[in-house]
Amino acid sequence: MLEQFKVSHDDAQFVQGDDLKKTVAGIFERLGVNAEDSILAADVQVLADLRGVDSHGVSNMLKSYITGYQEGSINPRPNWKIIRETPSTANIDSDRGLGTIITPKAMDIAIEKAKNVGIGMVTIGNARHLGMASYHAMMALEHDMIGVCMTSCPPSVLPTFGAEPRLGTNPIAIAVPAKNQPPFVFDAATSSVAVNKIRIAARLGAEIPGGWLAAEDGSPIMEPSIAPDNVTLLPLGADREGGSHKGYGLSCMVDILAGVLTGFGYGVAPGRPNFGHMVAAYSIDAFTDVDDFKAEMDEWSQMMQDTRPAPGQDRVLVAGQPEAEVEAVRRDEGIPLHPEVADWIRDTCGEMSVPCLF
C-alpha cells in the first residue's frame, strides 16, 4: 500500500487480529454461514489486514459480502461439488459460494493431488469473490510446495486501445517457500491498481496518481485526480507506450485459465457478480531436493536484497518481504482501522446482535 492510502497512525483505532476475526466470524454466522466456514471466511480477510493488504481486508470487503448474502447473490450454504476430475486436476461448481470459503477447500484438493502426482490444479466456476489471492497460494508453503492462485473478475478494466471495460482486475498470486528468509509471495492485479485501493483513496480524500484510471471515452487520465464515483481502470502499464499491452495480455491469460477453462464463463460473461478461480500446487520434491531448493531461495532472496539501491532509495525489497514485516508489527500492535470503519463494524454488530470484541 502506498503511504497516502494508509490511515494515519494517530487517527487509527487498533484492533487485535484475533478479536477482529472472532467478531467478523460472528457476522458471517448471523448471515447463515456455518461456524467452521465463518471462521475461515474471517481468517482470509483478517490475514489480509495483518499483512497490510488493507484493500482486501475487513475494511473494504466485509460490507460487500454482507450485501451479497442479504441480496441472495452469495449462497451461505452452497452445495459445491467436483464435476470433473483426473489424478492431477479437478473442476468445481461453487454453487455461488463465497470464494474466501470455497477456494481454500479447492487448494486443499490441489495440495493433496500434488502430494500424489507432483502437481495439482483446480478450477472453480459459478463462484464469488475470493479475497486476497495470496492467502490461497500461501496454503501450499507449509507443504513444501509452490502455490499459485488466479481469479477472473467482473469487468472494470479497459483492454489496450479500448473504451469499454472487458476485463476484471484479474490478479495473479504465487507463493514460494524459503528456509530462513520470508517466503516469496507475489500478489498483484493485472490492472494498474486494485479497485479497492480507489475506495480507500476516496475514504481518505487522497489523490489518485495518473495512469490508473480512464476517462469516459477510454482515454487514460495521466494527471493526478480525486477518486471519482464511477471508476474505469486501465491495464497495468496505463497506455501502449507504458506497456499496457503486457498487463492486458496477462489479464486475458487469467480470464482464460480461471474463467473460460472452468466452463462457467469469464468475467464479462455472464457478468457481475460472476467470478472464476484457479489454484495450483507444485510439489518441490517432484522437481528437486527440498532442502537444497529452500537454501537456494534464501541465497536468491538475499542476492536481490543486497542489490545497490538507486539514489533516494533505502533498499531493494523482495515480494512478500514488506508484508511479512507489516504482519510482525500488526500482530503485536493490532490492525489499524479507520474510525469510520470501526464505527461501522460496531453498528453492524449491534444491528445483527453479534458480540463486537473491540
C-alpha positions in Angstrom: 0.0 0.0 0.0 1.3 3.5 -0.9 1.6 5.7 2.1 -1.1 8.1 1.0 -3.6 5.2 1.1 -2.9 4.2 4.7 -4.9 5.6 7.6 -2.6 7.7 9.8 -1.3 6.2 13.0 -2.8 9.0 15.1 -6.3 8.6 13.6 -6.4 4.8 13.5 -8.2 2.6 16.0 -6.0 -0.5 16.7 -7.7 -3.9 17.0 -6.1 -7.2 17.7 -6.4 -9.7 14.9 -8.0 -12.5 16.9 -10.6 -10.1 18.3 -11.4 -8.8 14.8 -11.6 -12.4 13.4 -14.0 -13.6 16.1 -16.2 -10.5 15.5 -16.3 -11.0 11.8 -16.9 -14.7 12.1 -19.9 -13.9 14.2 -21.3 -11.7 11.5 -20.9 -14.5 8.9 -22.7 -16.9 11.2 -25.6 -14.4 11.5 -25.8 -14.4 7.7 -26.4 -18.1 7.7 -22.8 -19.5 7.2 -21.9 -22.4 9.3 -19.4 -21.9 12.2 -16.4 -23.6 10.6 -16.8 -21.7 7.3 -17.4 -18.4 9.1 -14.1 -18.7 10.9 -12.4 -19.5 7.5 -14.0 -16.5 5.8 -13.0 -14.2 8.6 -9.4 -15.6 8.6 -8.9 -14.8 4.9 -10.0 -11.1 5.5 -8.0 -10.6 8.7 -4.8 -12.1 7.3 -5.0 -9.5 4.5 -5.3 -6.8 7.2 -2.4 -8.3 9.2 -0.2 -8.3 6.1 -1.0 -4.7 5.2 -3.2 -5.7 2.2 -5.9 -3.4 3.5 -7.6 -3.3 0.1 -8.8 -6.9 0.6 -9.3 -6.9 4.4 -12.3 -6.3 6.6 -12.4 -2.6 5.9 -13.1 -3.0 2.2 -14.7 -6.4 1.7 -17.0 -7.2 4.6 -19.7 -4.7 3.6 -19.7 -6.2 0.1 -20.0 -9.7 1.4 -22.8 -8.8 3.7 -24.7 -7.2 0.9 -24.2 -10.2 -1.3 -25.6 -12.6 1.3 -28.5 -10.3 2.0 -29.4 -9.9 -1.6 -29.0 -13.6 -2.4 -26.2 -13.3 -4.9 -23.9 -15.3 -2.5 -25.1 -18.7 -1.2 -24.4 -19.1 2.5 -24.8 -22.9 2.3 -23.5 -23.9 -1.1 -23.7 -27.4 -2.4 -20.3 -27.2 -4.0 -19.0 -30.2 -5.8 -16.3 -31.6 -8.1 -17.8 -32.1 -11.6 -14.7 -33.2 -13.5 -11.5 -34.8 -12.1 -8.2 -36.5 -13.0 -5.3 -37.5 -10.7 -3.8 -34.0 -11.1 -6.8 -31.8 -11.8 -10.3 -31.0 -10.8 -13.1 -28.6 -11.7 -15.5 -27.4 -9.0 -19.0 -25.9 -9.3 -19.0 -23.5 -6.4 -22.8 -23.1 -6.3 -22.4 -19.3 -5.8 -20.4 -19.9 -2.6 -18.1 -17.2 -1.4 -14.6 -17.6 -2.8 -13.0 -16.9 0.6 -14.6 -20.2 1.8 -14.6 -22.4 -1.3 -11.1 -21.5 -2.7 -9.2 -22.8 0.4 -11.1 -26.1 0.1 -10.1 -26.2 -3.6 -6.4 -25.5 -2.7 -6.6 -28.4 -0.2 -7.6 -30.6 -3.1 -4.8 -29.3 -5.3 -2.2 -29.9 -2.5 -3.4 -33.5 -2.0 -3.1 -34.1 -5.7 0.4 -32.6 -5.7 1.4 -35.0 -2.9 0.3 -37.9 -5.0 1.5 -36.9 -8.5 3.7 -33.8 -8.1 1.2 -31.2 -9.4 -2.4 -30.3 -8.6 -4.5 -27.8 -10.3 -8.2 -27.0 -9.6 -10.6 -24.6 -11.3 -13.6 -23.1 -9.6 -16.6 -21.8 -11.5 -20.0 -20.3 -10.6 -18.0 -18.6 -7.9 -17.8 -15.4 -5.9 -15.0 -13.1 -4.6 -12.0 -14.9 -3.1 -10.4 -12.0 -1.1 -6.6 -11.8 -1.0 -5.4 -14.2 -3.7 -2.1 -14.8 -1.9 -4.0 -16.4 1.0 -4.8 -19.4 -1.1 -1.4 -19.5 -2.8 0.4 -19.4 0.6 -1.5 -22.5 1.8 1.0 -24.6 -0.2 4.0 -23.2 1.7 3.7 -25.5 4.8 3.6 -28.5 2.5 7.0 -27.6 0.8 5.1 -26.6 -2.3 4.8 -23.6 -4.6 1.3 -22.2 -4.7 -0.5 -20.3 -7.4 -3.9 -18.5 -7.5 -5.6 -16.5 -10.2 -9.1 -15.1 -10.3 -11.2 -13.9 -13.3 -13.3 -10.9 -12.1 -16.3 -8.9 -13.3 -15.4 -6.2 -15.9 -13.9 -3.0 -14.6 -10.7 -2.7 -16.8 -10.3 -1.5 -20.4 -8.3 -3.5 -22.9 -5.5 -1.6 -24.5 -7.0 0.8 -27.1 -10.5 0.0 -25.7 -13.2 2.4 -24.4 -15.4 -0.3 -22.7 -14.4 -2.5 -19.7 -13.9 -6.1 -20.8 -11.7 -7.5 -18.1 -11.6 -7.6 -14.3 -8.6 -6.7 -12.1 -7.7 -10.4 -12.6 -4.9 -10.8 -10.0 -2.1 -13.4 -10.1 -0.5 -14.7 -6.9 2.4 -17.0 -6.4 4.0 -18.2 -3.1 7.4 -19.9 -2.9 8.9 -21.3 0.4 12.4 -20.4 1.6 14.5 -21.6 4.5 15.2 -18.6 6.7 14.1 -15.7 4.5 10.4 -14.8 4.3 8.7 -16.8 1.5 8.5 -15.1 -1.9 4.8 -14.0 -2.1 3.8 -12.0 -5.2 0.2 -10.9 -5.4 -0.9 -8.2 -7.9 -3.7 -7.2 -10.1 -3.1 -7.1 -13.8 -4.8 -3.7 -13.8 -2.8 -0.6 -12.9 -4.4 -0.8 -9.4 -6.8 -2.9 -7.5 -10.2 -1.2 -7.5 -10.4 -1.4 -3.7 -7.5 1.0 -3.4 -9.6 3.6 -5.2 -12.2 3.1 -2.4 -9.6 3.6 0.2 -8.4 6.8 -1.5 -12.0 8.1 -1.6 -12.4 7.4 2.1 -9.1 9.2 2.9 -9.6 12.0 0.4 -6.2 11.1 -1.2 -5.3 11.9 -4.9 -5.2 9.1 -7.5 -1.9 9.0 -9.3 -2.0 9.4 -13.1 -2.1 6.3 -15.2 -4.6 4.4 -13.1 -8.0 5.5 -14.4 -9.6 6.2 -17.8 -12.0 9.0 -18.8 -15.5 8.1 -20.1 -14.2 8.0 -23.7 -11.4 5.5 -22.7 -8.6 8.0 -22.7 -6.0 7.3 -20.0 -6.0 10.0 -17.2 -2.3 10.7 -16.8 -2.6 13.5 -14.3 -3.3 13.1 -10.5 -7.0 13.4 -9.6 -9.5 12.9 -6.8 -11.3 9.5 -6.8 -14.5 9.7 -9.0 -17.8 8.0 -8.1 -17.6 5.8 -11.2 -14.3 4.1 -11.8 -12.9 2.6 -15.0 -9.5 1.1 -14.6 -6.6 0.8 -17.0 -4.5 -2.3 -17.6 -1.1 -2.5 -15.9 1.1 0.0 -17.9 -1.7 2.5 -18.4 -1.2 3.1 -22.1 0.6 1.4 -25.0 3.7 3.5 -24.6 3.9 2.4 -21.0 3.5 -1.2 -21.8 -0.3 -1.7 -21.2 -0.4 -4.5 -23.8 1.6 -6.6 -21.2 -1.0 -6.0 -18.4 -3.8 -6.6 -21.0 -2.2 -9.9 -22.1 -1.7 -11.1 -18.5 -5.3 -10.2 -17.7 -6.5 -12.2 -20.7 -4.4 -15.2 -19.6 -6.2 -15.1 -16.2 -9.6 -14.8 -17.8 -8.9 -17.9 -19.8 -7.3 -20.1 -17.1 -9.6 -19.0 -14.3 -12.7 -18.3 -16.4 -13.1 -19.9 -19.7 -11.4 -23.1 -18.5 -14.0 -23.6 -15.7 -16.8 -24.0 -18.2 -18.9 -21.4 -16.3 -18.0 -18.3 -18.3 -15.5 -15.5 -17.7 -15.6 -12.0 -16.1 -17.7 -10.2 -18.6 -20.0 -13.2 -19.4 -22.4 -13.7 -17.7 -21.2 -10.6 -15.8 -21.5 -9.4 -12.2 -21.1 -11.0 -9.8 -19.5 -13.8 -11.7 -16.0 -14.9 -10.7 -13.9 -17.8 -11.7 -10.8 -19.1 -9.9 -7.8 -21.3 -10.4 -5.4 -22.7 -7.8 -2.4 -24.9 -8.3 0.2 -26.6 -6.1 3.6 -27.7 -7.3 5.5 -30.2 -5.0 9.1 -29.1 -4.9 10.2 -32.7 -4.2 8.8 -33.7 -7.6 11.5 -31.5 -9.2 14.4 -31.2 -6.8 15.6 -31.7 -3.3 13.5 -29.6 -0.9 16.3 -28.5 1.5 18.6 -27.5 -1.4 15.7 -25.6 -3.0 14.9 -23.6 0.2 18.6 -22.8 0.8 19.0 -21.6 -2.7 15.8 -19.5 -2.4 17.4 -17.9 0.7 20.5 -17.2 -1.4 18.4 -15.8 -4.2 16.4 -13.6 -1.9 19.4 -12.2 -0.2 21.0 -11.5 -3.5 18.1 -9.4 -4.5 18.1 -7.5 -1.2 21.8 -6.9 -1.4 21.3 -5.0 -4.7 22.8 -1.5 -4.5 19.8 0.8 -4.2 19.1 3.6 -6.6 19.6 7.3 -5.5 16.9 8.3 -3.0 16.0 4.7 -2.1 16.9 2.9 1.1 16.8 -0.7 0.0 15.7 -3.3 -2.5 12.7 -5.4 -1.5 11.6 -8.9 -2.5 7.9 -9.7 -2.9 6.5 -10.9 0.4 9.1 -9.2 2.5 7.1 -5.9 3.1 4.0 -7.9 4.0 6.0 -10.2 6.4 7.4 -7.1 8.1 4.0 -5.5 8.4 2.5 -8.7 9.8 5.1 -8.9 12.5 4.2 -5.4 13.7 0.4 -5.7 13.4 0.3 -9.0 15.3 1.8 -7.1 18.1 0.3 -3.6 17.8 -3.0 -4.5 16.3 -4.7 -3.8 12.9 -5.2 0.0 12.3 -8.8 0.6 11.3 -10.1 3.9 10.0 -12.5 5.3 12.7 -15.4 5.2 10.2 -14.8 1.5 9.6 -14.5 0.7 13.3 -17.8 2.5 14.0 -19.5 0.8 11.0 -18.4 -2.7 12.3 -19.7 -1.9 15.8 -23.0 -0.6 14.3 -23.3 -3.7 12.2 -22.7 -5.9 15.1 -25.4 -4.0 17.1 -27.9 -4.4 14.2 -27.2 -8.1 13.9 -27.0 -8.8 17.7 -23.4 -10.1 17.2 -20.8 -9.5 20.0 -18.2 -7.0 19.0 -14.9 -7.7 20.7 -13.3 -4.3 20.3 
